[in-house]
């Protein structure tokens, strides 16, 4: 009995110590802790845990530190043809998609790996965000994971990319195709730019094309030029169904499409051997959250309230053409870094209140419209002839009149003269 009493007294003093500090003062009970502080501590703990998890995950590309100095000292390594062939044959063994090496593929290895190395480095950087999402959907539909490289060929992983024919987004959908896969297009929203919805649509389309042709190379050609075009080429060829035999009967763009895809696969897998590494940092997909919100919300207001770079916020939410979530009664996705999600929720009332008082809403939205064109790296010269004017030239070369003034250092009062030579930049 004495031992039991002593034990109970001991437990009592331990119990008291939990509620008292060194001076014997009673500390605040956990039930009395401010709920906001308590929740903030919980969220911070979760975020720190998630960050540790993410930081332990390896990015898919090789670490530059393990690459031999003999390669790093060479700006743009070039190998004998048999080396490329051996490497691509190895990749071919790992993929359900036939990956061949030939002179046509070599053209694109040189194009991506020598002349456009900076663009390939940017693609690698963006892949931190996009590839995990692509692989999730490709796995869902039972498709080869190598198809993730298709978007790199299509758009260089730019969700705002617009082709000359009007195809838009990571997977470059024309509007009729987007309509087939229920991708919403309004004045404010273009779901061809939404990584999740467009990738789901691309997977469904690619699966349909493979089921139609029974061959991945033909399916890729059909993705580029349309299934009807491939069927016509098969008919004109007398029934050939091997892509390389059918190639002369396809359009020039379709002839180059599969070689470009194979070259992109090769360079992304053997980037270290070509001394190609990402030089810019892009957020990883695992470090973002998606929440559903009601409009009206403007990205600039969100950026200011949660203290997150507006350019980066737009990059995570390219689906909104004016960087504006409309007040249409629908819940829309908002992508944020996961550590800012709770901050947004905590301050959402302030954001909506500020939005309601914003008298410059219309002007700010108008100025924020995301018209994105491809880089204009090619220079041409136009000799002015009778009938030319700045308006017609702007239409012809798909540019603005002010750009023509700027490129040629002209005042806005300049009058064109027959024989003038104008410098113009085109895509």
DOKE-417150 format. One record per residue (C-alpha): residue number from 1; residue in one letter; y, x, z. Coordinates in nm, 3 decimals. Each point is the difference from the previous one (the first is absolute). Last residue first. Layout:
residues N
(pt NUM; 'a'; (Y; X; Z));
...
end
This chain:
residues 427
(pt 427; 'x'; (3.372; 0.838; -8.625));
(pt 426; 'x'; (0.328; 0.063; -0.186));
(pt 425; 'x'; (0.309; 0.210; 0.061));
(pt 424; 'x'; (0.282; -0.011; -0.254));
(pt 423; 'x'; (0.239; 0.261; -0.142));
(pt 422; 'x'; (0.241; -0.146; -0.252));
(pt 421; 'x'; (0.104; 0.159; -0.329));
(pt 420; 'x'; (0.317; -0.145; -0.153));
(pt 419; 'x'; (-0.016; -0.030; -0.381));
(pt 418; 'x'; (0.159; -0.344; -0.018));
(pt 417; 'x'; (0.246; -0.021; 0.288));
(pt 416; 'x'; (-0.056; -0.179; 0.330));
(pt 415; 'x'; (0.309; -0.102; 0.196));
(pt 414; 'x'; (0.039; 0.148; 0.350));
(pt 413; 'x'; (0.161; -0.229; 0.256));
(pt 412; 'x'; (-0.281; 0.039; 0.254));
(pt 411; 'x'; (0.059; 0.374; -0.002));
(pt 410; 'x'; (-0.271; 0.218; -0.146));
(pt 409; 'x'; (-0.198; 0.277; 0.170));
(pt 408; 'x'; (-0.294; -0.046; -0.241));
(pt 407; 'x'; (-0.269; -0.086; 0.255));
(pt 406; 'x'; (0.253; -0.189; 0.215));
(pt 405; 'x'; (0.138; -0.218; -0.279));
(pt 404; 'x'; (-0.352; -0.081; -0.120));
(pt 403; 'x'; (-0.096; -0.084; 0.357));
(pt 402; 'x'; (0.301; -0.232; 0.029));
(pt 401; 'x'; (-0.121; -0.186; -0.309));
(pt 400; 'x'; (-0.332; -0.069; 0.171));
(pt 399; 'x'; (-0.345; 0.105; -0.120));
(pt 398; 'x'; (-0.286; -0.142; -0.204));
(pt 397; 'x'; (0.058; 0.230; -0.302));
(pt 396; 'x'; (0.060; -0.278; -0.254));
(pt 395; 'x'; (0.176; -0.233; 0.242));
(pt 394; 'x'; (0.239; 0.273; 0.119));
(pt 393; 'x'; (0.058; 0.105; -0.361));
(pt 392; 'x'; (0.090; -0.356; -0.098));
(pt 391; 'x'; (0.249; -0.030; 0.286));
(pt 390; 'x'; (0.156; 0.341; -0.064));
(pt 389; 'x'; (0.074; -0.078; -0.363));
(pt 388; 'x'; (-0.163; 0.091; -0.328));
(pt 387; 'x'; (0.097; -0.185; -0.317));
(pt 386; 'x'; (0.067; 0.310; -0.210));
(pt 385; 'x'; (-0.207; 0.291; 0.122));
(pt 384; 'x'; (-0.001; 0.200; 0.324));
(pt 383; 'x'; (-0.245; 0.290; 0.008));
(pt 382; 'x'; (-0.237; -0.050; 0.293));
(pt 381; 'x'; (-0.145; 0.293; 0.190));
(pt 380; 'x'; (-0.316; -0.023; 0.208));
(pt 379; 'x'; (-0.085; 0.140; 0.344));
(pt 378; 'x'; (-0.325; -0.079; 0.179));
(pt 377; 'x'; (-0.020; 0.002; 0.381));
(pt 376; 'x'; (0.107; -0.354; 0.073));
(pt 375; 'x'; (-0.207; -0.082; 0.307));
(pt 374; 'x'; (-0.162; -0.342; -0.011));
(pt 373; 'x'; (0.211; -0.300; 0.081));
(pt 372; 'x'; (0.039; -0.186; 0.326));
(pt 371; 'x'; (0.212; -0.310; 0.040));
(pt 370; 'x'; (-0.012; -0.058; 0.375));
(pt 369; 'x'; (0.275; -0.250; 0.079));
(pt 368; 'x'; (0.198; 0.126; 0.300));
(pt 367; 'x'; (0.349; -0.071; -0.130));
(pt 366; 'x'; (-0.077; -0.369; -0.038));
(pt 365; 'x'; (-0.143; -0.017; 0.350));
(pt 364; 'x'; (0.310; 0.160; 0.152));
(pt 363; 'x'; (0.228; -0.235; -0.190));
(pt 362; 'x'; (-0.188; -0.313; 0.103));
(pt 361; 'x'; (-0.030; 0.101; 0.366));
(pt 360; 'x'; (0.362; 0.112; 0.044));
(pt 359; 'x'; (0.078; -0.278; 0.251));
(pt 358; 'x'; (-0.272; 0.123; 0.234));
(pt 357; 'x'; (0.006; -0.239; 0.297));
(pt 356; 'x'; (-0.347; -0.145; -0.068));
(pt 355; 'x'; (-0.147; 0.347; -0.052));
(pt 354; 'x'; (0.140; 0.122; 0.332));
(pt 353; 'x'; (-0.172; -0.289; 0.175));
(pt 352; 'x'; (-0.324; 0.063; -0.187));
(pt 351; 'x'; (0.003; 0.368; 0.099));
(pt 350; 'x'; (0.092; -0.075; 0.362));
(pt 349; 'x'; (-0.284; -0.251; 0.024));
(pt 348; 'x'; (-0.240; 0.254; -0.154));
(pt 347; 'x'; (0.083; 0.265; 0.259));
(pt 346; 'x'; (-0.324; -0.004; 0.198));
(pt 345; 'x'; (-0.204; -0.066; -0.314));
(pt 344; 'x'; (0.168; 0.290; -0.181));
(pt 343; 'x'; (-0.059; 0.231; 0.295));
(pt 342; 'x'; (-0.363; -0.114; 0.010));
(pt 341; 'x'; (-0.051; 0.103; -0.361));
(pt 340; 'x'; (0.190; 0.327; 0.023));
(pt 339; 'x'; (-0.289; 0.220; 0.121));
(pt 338; 'x'; (-0.223; -0.149; -0.272));
(pt 337; 'x'; (0.223; 0.122; -0.282));
(pt 336; 'x'; (0.116; -0.321; -0.169));
(pt 335; 'x'; (-0.126; -0.230; -0.276));
(pt 334; 'x'; (0.147; -0.352; -0.016));
(pt 333; 'x'; (-0.220; -0.270; -0.151));
(pt 332; 'x'; (0.148; -0.342; -0.082));
(pt 331; 'x'; (-0.030; -0.333; 0.180));
(pt 330; 'x'; (0.124; -0.283; -0.222));
(pt 329; 'x'; (0.292; -0.235; 0.067));
(pt 328; 'x'; (0.192; 0.132; -0.300));
(pt 327; 'x'; (0.253; 0.209; 0.192));
(pt 326; 'x'; (-0.032; 0.311; -0.217));
(pt 325; 'x'; (-0.102; 0.348; 0.118));
(pt 324; 'x'; (0.259; 0.239; -0.144));
(pt 323; 'x'; (-0.034; 0.352; -0.134));
(pt 322; 'x'; (0.135; -0.160; -0.318));
(pt 321; 'x'; (-0.331; 0.020; -0.182));
(pt 320; 'x'; (-0.216; -0.051; 0.309));
(pt 319; 'x'; (-0.353; 0.124; -0.087));
(pt 318; 'x'; (0.116; 0.358; 0.060));
(pt 317; 'x'; (-0.058; -0.030; 0.377));
(pt 316; 'x'; (-0.124; 0.341; 0.124));
(pt 315; 'x'; (0.232; 0.188; -0.237));
(pt 314; 'x'; (0.287; -0.229; 0.105));
(pt 313; 'x'; (-0.053; 0.101; 0.363));
(pt 312; 'x'; (-0.007; 0.367; -0.100));
(pt 311; 'x'; (0.334; -0.034; -0.182));
(pt 310; 'x'; (0.147; -0.190; 0.296));
(pt 309; 'x'; (-0.089; 0.271; 0.253));
(pt 308; 'x'; (-0.110; -0.159; 0.327));
(pt 307; 'x'; (0.228; -0.075; 0.296));
(pt 306; 'x'; (-0.170; -0.328; 0.097));
(pt 305; 'x'; (0.326; -0.198; -0.031));
(pt 304; 'x'; (0.153; 0.194; -0.289));
(pt 303; 'x'; (-0.312; -0.008; -0.215));
(pt 302; 'x'; (-0.053; -0.371; 0.067));
(pt 301; 'x'; (0.359; -0.076; -0.104));
(pt 300; 'x'; (-0.031; 0.210; -0.316));
(pt 299; 'x'; (-0.331; -0.163; -0.082));
(pt 298; 'x'; (0.159; -0.346; -0.005));
(pt 297; 'x'; (-0.174; -0.294; 0.161));
(pt 296; 'x'; (0.029; -0.368; -0.085));
(pt 295; 'x'; (-0.284; -0.048; 0.035));
(pt 294; 'x'; (-0.312; -0.062; 0.205));
(pt 293; 'x'; (-0.225; 0.281; 0.114));
(pt 292; 'x'; (-0.367; 0.099; -0.014));
(pt 291; 'x'; (-0.090; 0.343; 0.138));
(pt 290; 'x'; (-0.150; 0.304; -0.170));
(pt 289; 'x'; (-0.060; 0.319; 0.195));
(pt 288; 'x'; (0.029; 0.361; -0.109));
(pt 287; 'x'; (-0.143; 0.331; 0.121));
(pt 286; 'x'; (-0.338; -0.051; -0.166));
(pt 285; 'x'; (0.171; -0.010; -0.340));
(pt 284; 'x'; (0.129; 0.353; 0.048));
(pt 283; 'x'; (0.376; 0.058; -0.029));
(pt 282; 'x'; (0.116; 0.235; -0.274));
(pt 281; 'x'; (0.092; 0.367; 0.037));
(pt 280; 'x'; (0.115; 0.208; -0.295));
(pt 279; 'x'; (-0.138; 0.327; -0.141));
(pt 278; 'x'; (-0.345; -0.130; -0.084));
(pt 277; 'x'; (-0.228; 0.282; -0.121));
(pt 276; 'x'; (-0.090; 0.136; -0.344));
(pt 275; 'x'; (-0.127; 0.357; -0.011));
(pt 274; 'x'; (-0.235; -0.077; -0.289));
(pt 273; 'x'; (-0.315; 0.077; 0.199));
(pt 272; 'x'; (0.153; -0.205; 0.283));
(pt 271; 'x'; (0.040; -0.301; -0.229));
(pt 270; 'x'; (-0.370; -0.012; -0.086));
(pt 269; 'x'; (-0.062; -0.363; 0.100));
(pt 268; 'x'; (0.343; -0.126; -0.105));
(pt 267; 'x'; (-0.012; 0.214; -0.312));
(pt 266; 'x'; (-0.340; -0.126; -0.112));
(pt 265; 'x'; (0.062; -0.368; 0.060));
(pt 264; 'x'; (0.336; 0.023; -0.179));
(pt 263; 'x'; (-0.167; 0.173; -0.295));
(pt 262; 'x'; (-0.265; -0.273; -0.020));
(pt 261; 'x'; (0.267; -0.274; 0.004));
(pt 260; 'x'; (0.209; 0.178; -0.265));
(pt 259; 'x'; (-0.306; 0.038; -0.225));
(pt 258; 'x'; (-0.069; -0.375; 0.050));
(pt 257; 'x'; (0.354; -0.101; -0.099));
(pt 256; 'x'; (0.067; 0.226; -0.296));
(pt 255; 'x'; (-0.191; -0.200; -0.261));
(pt 254; 'x'; (0.134; -0.320; 0.157));
(pt 253; 'x'; (0.356; 0.119; -0.058));
(pt 252; 'x'; (-0.080; 0.101; -0.359));
(pt 251; 'x'; (-0.150; -0.340; -0.075));
(pt 250; 'x'; (-0.378; -0.025; -0.028));
(pt 249; 'x'; (-0.223; 0.042; -0.305));
(pt 248; 'x'; (-0.010; 0.382; 0.029));
(pt 247; 'x'; (-0.122; -0.038; 0.365));
(pt 246; 'x'; (-0.313; -0.203; -0.075));
(pt 245; 'x'; (-0.221; 0.307; -0.023));
(pt 244; 'x'; (0.155; 0.141; 0.319));
(pt 243; 'x'; (-0.022; -0.338; 0.174));
(pt 242; 'x'; (-0.364; -0.059; -0.088));
(pt 241; 'x'; (-0.037; -0.366; -0.097));
(pt 240; 'x'; (-0.020; 0.029; -0.379));
(pt 239; 'x'; (-0.063; -0.335; -0.171));
(pt 238; 'x'; (0.108; 0.062; -0.356));
(pt 237; 'x'; (0.316; 0.184; 0.092));
(pt 236; 'x'; (0.221; -0.294; -0.097));
(pt 235; 'x'; (-0.193; -0.234; 0.232));
(pt 234; 'x'; (0.018; 0.241; 0.295));
(pt 233; 'x'; (0.374; 0.044; -0.062));
(pt 232; 'x'; (0.046; -0.378; 0.001));
(pt 231; 'x'; (-0.181; -0.026; 0.333));
(pt 230; 'x'; (0.217; 0.278; 0.145));
(pt 229; 'x'; (0.320; -0.177; -0.109));
(pt 228; 'x'; (-0.119; -0.329; 0.150));
(pt 227; 'x'; (-0.073; 0.169; 0.333));
(pt 226; 'x'; (0.362; 0.113; 0.038));
(pt 225; 'x'; (0.167; 0.331; -0.074));
(pt 224; 'x'; (0.003; 0.186; 0.331));
(pt 223; 'x'; (-0.255; -0.197; 0.201));
(pt 222; 'x'; (-0.211; -0.022; -0.316));
(pt 221; 'x'; (-0.007; 0.380; -0.028));
(pt 220; 'x'; (-0.105; 0.018; 0.366));
(pt 219; 'x'; (-0.276; -0.257; -0.056));
(pt 218; 'x'; (-0.118; 0.197; -0.303));
(pt 217; 'x'; (-0.027; 0.312; 0.216));
(pt 216; 'x'; (-0.170; -0.199; 0.275));
(pt 215; 'x'; (-0.275; -0.146; -0.215));
(pt 214; 'x'; (-0.165; -0.342; 0.030));
(pt 213; 'x'; (0.265; -0.149; -0.229));
(pt 212; 'x'; (0.067; -0.342; 0.160));
(pt 211; 'x'; (-0.128; 0.074; 0.351));
(pt 210; 'x'; (0.211; 0.316; -0.004));
(pt 209; 'x'; (0.307; -0.196; -0.110));
(pt 208; 'x'; (-0.051; -0.266; 0.269));
(pt 207; 'x'; (-0.039; 0.266; 0.270));
(pt 206; 'x'; (0.318; 0.170; -0.122));
(pt 205; 'x'; (0.190; -0.331; 0.017));
(pt 204; 'x'; (-0.120; -0.080; 0.350));
(pt 203; 'x'; (0.086; 0.350; 0.117));
(pt 202; 'x'; (0.345; -0.016; -0.161));
(pt 201; 'x'; (0.070; -0.335; 0.170));
(pt 200; 'x'; (-0.092; 0.136; 0.343));
(pt 199; 'x'; (0.214; 0.305; -0.070));
(pt 198; 'x'; (0.293; -0.222; -0.100));
(pt 197; 'x'; (-0.031; -0.208; 0.318));
(pt 196; 'x'; (-0.021; 0.297; 0.236));
(pt 195; 'x'; (0.248; 0.238; -0.163));
(pt 194; 'x'; (0.264; -0.267; -0.063));
(pt 193; 'x'; (0.196; 0.105; -0.311));
(pt 192; 'x'; (-0.182; -0.249; -0.227));
(pt 191; 'x'; (0.096; -0.245; 0.275));
(pt 190; 'x'; (0.350; -0.030; -0.142));
(pt 189; 'x'; (0.229; -0.186; 0.241));
(pt 188; 'x'; (0.368; -0.096; -0.008));
(pt 187; 'x'; (0.049; -0.158; -0.343));
(pt 186; 'x'; (-0.359; -0.116; 0.011));
(pt 185; 'x'; (-0.336; 0.149; -0.100));
(pt 184; 'x'; (-0.311; -0.083; 0.202));
(pt 183; 'x'; (-0.328; 0.172; -0.087));
(pt 182; 'x'; (-0.255; -0.276; -0.060));
(pt 181; 'x'; (-0.252; 0.218; -0.186));
(pt 180; 'x'; (0.047; -0.167; -0.338));
(pt 179; 'x'; (0.377; -0.008; 0.056));
(pt 178; 'x'; (0.005; 0.380; 0.043));
(pt 177; 'x'; (-0.184; 0.032; -0.333));
(pt 176; 'x'; (0.267; -0.213; -0.172));
(pt 175; 'x'; (0.277; 0.199; 0.177));
(pt 174; 'x'; (-0.121; 0.343; -0.110));
(pt 173; 'x'; (-0.164; 0.199; 0.278));
(pt 172; 'x'; (0.059; 0.372; 0.045));
(pt 171; 'x'; (-0.243; 0.089; 0.282));
(pt 170; 'x'; (0.261; 0.152; 0.231));
(pt 169; 'x'; (0.265; -0.244; -0.117));
(pt 168; 'x'; (0.134; -0.151; -0.320));
(pt 167; 'x'; (-0.095; -0.040; -0.366));
(pt 166; 'x'; (0.309; -0.081; -0.208));
(pt 165; 'x'; (-0.099; 0.157; -0.333));
(pt 164; 'x'; (0.220; 0.302; 0.064));
(pt 163; 'x'; (-0.177; 0.049; 0.332));
(pt 162; 'x'; (0.148; -0.083; 0.340));
(pt 161; 'x'; (-0.083; 0.206; 0.309));
(pt 160; 'x'; (0.116; -0.155; 0.328));
(pt 159; 'x'; (-0.334; 0.048; 0.177));
(pt 158; 'x'; (0.008; 0.373; -0.088));
(pt 157; 'x'; (-0.346; 0.150; 0.045));
(pt 156; 'x'; (0.039; 0.214; -0.317));
(pt 155; 'x'; (0.008; -0.342; -0.174));
(pt 154; 'x'; (-0.306; -0.038; -0.221));
(pt 153; 'x'; (-0.156; 0.344; 0.030));
(pt 152; 'x'; (0.031; 0.009; 0.379));
(pt 151; 'x'; (-0.113; -0.365; 0.009));
(pt 150; 'x'; (-0.322; 0.102; -0.174));
(pt 149; 'x'; (-0.067; 0.269; 0.261));
(pt 148; 'x'; (-0.122; -0.266; 0.244));
(pt 147; 'x'; (-0.268; -0.075; -0.258));
(pt 146; 'x'; (-0.191; 0.299; 0.140));
(pt 145; 'x'; (-0.112; -0.229; 0.284));
(pt 144; 'x'; (-0.250; -0.165; -0.233));
(pt 143; 'x'; (0.003; -0.380; 0.046));
(pt 142; 'x'; (-0.196; -0.212; 0.249));
(pt 141; 'x'; (0.276; -0.261; 0.036));
(pt 140; 'x'; (0.074; 0.074; 0.367));
(pt 139; 'x'; (-0.049; 0.372; -0.059));
(pt 138; 'x'; (0.271; -0.004; -0.268));
(pt 137; 'x'; (0.223; -0.197; 0.239));
(pt 136; 'x'; (-0.027; 0.248; 0.286));
(pt 135; 'x'; (0.016; 0.296; -0.238));
(pt 134; 'x'; (0.332; -0.120; -0.141));
(pt 133; 'x'; (0.149; -0.042; 0.349));
(pt 132; 'x'; (-0.117; 0.347; 0.109));
(pt 131; 'x'; (0.141; 0.141; -0.328));
(pt 130; 'x'; (0.349; -0.152; 0.027));
(pt 129; 'x'; (0.166; 0.153; 0.307));
(pt 128; 'x'; (-0.110; 0.363; -0.007));
(pt 127; 'x'; (-0.022; -0.040; -0.380));
(pt 126; 'x'; (0.378; 0.011; -0.005));
(pt 125; 'x'; (-0.005; 0.376; 0.067));
(pt 124; 'x'; (-0.266; 0.063; -0.260));
(pt 123; 'x'; (0.202; -0.193; -0.259));
(pt 122; 'x'; (0.305; 0.209; 0.090));
(pt 121; 'x'; (-0.197; 0.321; -0.056));
(pt 120; 'x'; (-0.114; -0.140; -0.336));
(pt 119; 'x'; (0.361; -0.062; -0.095));
(pt 118; 'x'; (0.094; 0.359; 0.087));
(pt 117; 'x'; (-0.295; 0.135; -0.199));
(pt 116; 'x'; (0.113; -0.173; -0.317));
(pt 115; 'x'; (-0.018; 0.278; -0.260));
(pt 114; 'x'; (-0.298; 0.194; 0.133));
(pt 113; 'x'; (-0.251; -0.219; 0.183));
(pt 112; 'x'; (0.094; -0.341; -0.137));
(pt 111; 'x'; (0.050; 0.092; -0.366));
(pt 110; 'x'; (-0.253; 0.284; 0.003));
(pt 109; 'x'; (-0.272; -0.220; 0.147));
(pt 108; 'x'; (0.118; -0.264; -0.244));
(pt 107; 'x'; (-0.066; 0.214; -0.307));
(pt 106; 'x'; (-0.328; 0.120; 0.154));
(pt 105; 'x'; (-0.127; -0.359; 0.005));
(pt 104; 'x'; (0.047; -0.021; -0.376));
(pt 103; 'x'; (-0.164; 0.339; -0.053));
(pt 102; 'x'; (-0.316; -0.110; 0.179));
(pt 101; 'x'; (-0.139; -0.060; 0.349));
(pt 100; 'x'; (-0.172; -0.327; 0.080));
(pt 99; 'x'; (0.019; -0.218; 0.311));
(pt 98; 'x'; (-0.232; -0.298; -0.031));
(pt 97; 'x'; (0.086; -0.246; 0.278));
(pt 96; 'x'; (-0.281; -0.055; 0.254));
(pt 95; 'x'; (0.136; 0.313; 0.176));
(pt 94; 'x'; (-0.144; 0.296; 0.188));
(pt 93; 'x'; (-0.190; 0.159; -0.290));
(pt 92; 'x'; (0.313; -0.028; -0.215));
(pt 91; 'x'; (0.194; 0.201; 0.259));
(pt 90; 'x'; (-0.244; 0.289; -0.054));
(pt 89; 'x'; (0.030; -0.033; -0.378));
(pt 88; 'x'; (0.379; 0.011; 0.048));
(pt 87; 'x'; (-0.028; 0.329; 0.189));
(pt 86; 'x'; (-0.238; 0.159; -0.250));
(pt 85; 'x'; (0.213; -0.108; -0.298));
(pt 84; 'x'; (0.321; 0.128; 0.155));
(pt 83; 'x'; (-0.168; 0.334; 0.067));
(pt 82; 'x'; (-0.147; 0.010; -0.354));
(pt 81; 'x'; (0.348; -0.037; -0.146));
(pt 80; 'x'; (0.128; 0.320; 0.160));
(pt 79; 'x'; (0.246; -0.050; 0.288));
(pt 78; 'x'; (0.377; -0.028; 0.038));
(pt 77; 'x'; (0.182; 0.043; 0.332));
(pt 76; 'x'; (0.362; -0.123; 0.017));
(pt 75; 'x'; (0.219; 0.208; 0.231));
(pt 74; 'x'; (-0.257; 0.268; 0.074));
(pt 73; 'x'; (0.057; 0.159; 0.342));
(pt 72; 'x'; (-0.164; -0.299; 0.168));
(pt 71; 'x'; (-0.320; 0.060; -0.195));
(pt 70; 'x'; (-0.049; 0.364; 0.104));
(pt 69; 'x'; (0.117; -0.094; 0.349));
(pt 68; 'x'; (-0.315; -0.205; 0.054));
(pt 67; 'x'; (0.046; -0.362; 0.099));
(pt 66; 'x'; (-0.083; -0.079; 0.363));
(pt 65; 'x'; (0.363; -0.037; 0.111));
(pt 64; 'x'; (0.073; -0.246; -0.282));
(pt 63; 'x'; (-0.222; -0.256; 0.169));
(pt 62; 'x'; (-0.212; -0.186; -0.254));
(pt 61; 'x'; (0.088; -0.361; -0.086));
(pt 60; 'x'; (-0.148; -0.309; 0.164));
(pt 59; 'x'; (0.230; 0.001; 0.304));
(pt 58; 'x'; (-0.203; 0.068; 0.311));
(pt 57; 'x'; (0.008; -0.244; 0.290));
(pt 56; 'x'; (0.083; 0.155; 0.339));
(pt 55; 'x'; (0.366; -0.084; -0.041));
(pt 54; 'x'; (-0.096; -0.363; -0.047));
(pt 53; 'x'; (-0.191; -0.018; 0.328));
(pt 52; 'x'; (0.272; 0.179; 0.194));
(pt 51; 'x'; (0.258; -0.232; -0.151));
(pt 50; 'x'; (-0.209; -0.301; 0.099));
(pt 49; 'x'; (-0.020; 0.116; 0.361));
(pt 48; 'x'; (0.373; 0.068; 0.011));
(pt 47; 'x'; (0.068; -0.344; -0.147));
(pt 46; 'x'; (-0.229; -0.170; 0.255));
(pt 45; 'x'; (0.167; 0.179; 0.292));
(pt 44; 'x'; (0.346; -0.082; -0.135));
(pt 43; 'x'; (-0.099; -0.365; -0.038));
(pt 42; 'x'; (-0.125; -0.016; 0.359));
(pt 41; 'x'; (0.310; 0.171; 0.133));
(pt 40; 'x'; (0.222; -0.235; -0.196));
(pt 39; 'x'; (-0.196; -0.297; 0.136));
(pt 38; 'x'; (0.057; 0.112; 0.358));
(pt 37; 'x'; (0.367; 0.068; -0.061));
(pt 36; 'x'; (0.047; -0.343; -0.156));
(pt 35; 'x'; (-0.198; -0.169; 0.279));
(pt 34; 'x'; (0.210; 0.149; 0.278));
(pt 33; 'x'; (-0.238; 0.115; 0.268));
(pt 32; 'x'; (-0.033; -0.250; 0.289));
(pt 31; 'x'; (-0.371; -0.070; -0.045));
(pt 30; 'x'; (-0.063; 0.374; 0.001));
(pt 29; 'x'; (0.138; 0.002; 0.356));
(pt 28; 'x'; (0.308; 0.210; 0.062));
(pt 27; 'x'; (-0.048; 0.278; 0.251));
(pt 26; 'x'; (0.015; -0.058; 0.378));
(pt 25; 'x'; (0.173; 0.280; 0.181));
(pt 24; 'x'; (-0.220; 0.230; 0.209));
(pt 23; 'x'; (0.202; 0.306; -0.086));
(pt 22; 'x'; (-0.274; 0.136; -0.229));
(pt 21; 'x'; (-0.023; -0.330; -0.190));
(pt 20; 'x'; (-0.178; -0.313; 0.114));
(pt 19; 'x'; (-0.204; -0.269; -0.176));
(pt 18; 'x'; (-0.304; 0.204; -0.096));
(pt 17; 'x'; (0.019; 0.182; 0.331));
(pt 16; 'x'; (-0.053; -0.328; 0.183));
(pt 15; 'x'; (-0.334; -0.058; -0.172));
(pt 14; 'x'; (-0.111; 0.352; 0.086));
(pt 13; 'x'; (0.095; -0.068; 0.360));
(pt 12; 'x'; (-0.208; -0.321; 0.001));
(pt 11; 'x'; (-0.299; 0.177; -0.159));
(pt 10; 'x'; (-0.001; 0.252; 0.288));
(pt 9; 'x'; (0.020; -0.279; 0.259));
(pt 8; 'x'; (-0.293; -0.177; -0.170));
(pt 7; 'x'; (-0.207; 0.322; 0.002));
(pt 6; 'x'; (0.077; 0.064; 0.368));
(pt 5; 'x'; (-0.111; -0.353; 0.087));
(pt 4; 'x'; (-0.323; 0.040; -0.200));
(pt 3; 'x'; (-0.076; 0.330; 0.168));
(pt 2; 'x'; (0.049; -0.156; 0.342));
(pt 1; 'x'; (-0.241; -0.284; -0.088));
end
